[in-house]
Amino acid sequence: MVAWAACLLVTVLLGCWLFMVKSTLRDALVLAERSRSLSLAFSAWALRRSSGNPDPAAVYRALADRVSHEAESGPRAVP
């Protein structure tokens, strides 16, 4: 989710910077997108830090266990 948001922010940032005429509006949009990108990066760092900086192998193992557990329960019937 964070990666998609970062891609969107960078696309808007580059679009504003490259395709708009030099103006105060362009400068304001570029500054706003740059600050959003920085706040997104900081929040991702803070969330990872607050979670105890988990080991990537442990995260992948937990996700694999969750997927295999959901697959074992089989298809669910519509009520």
Secondary structure, 3 states (H helix, E strand, C coil): CHHHHHHHHHHHHHHHHHHCCCCHHHHHHHHHHHHHHHHHHHHHHHHHHHCCCCCHHHHHHHHHHHHHHHHHCCCCCCC
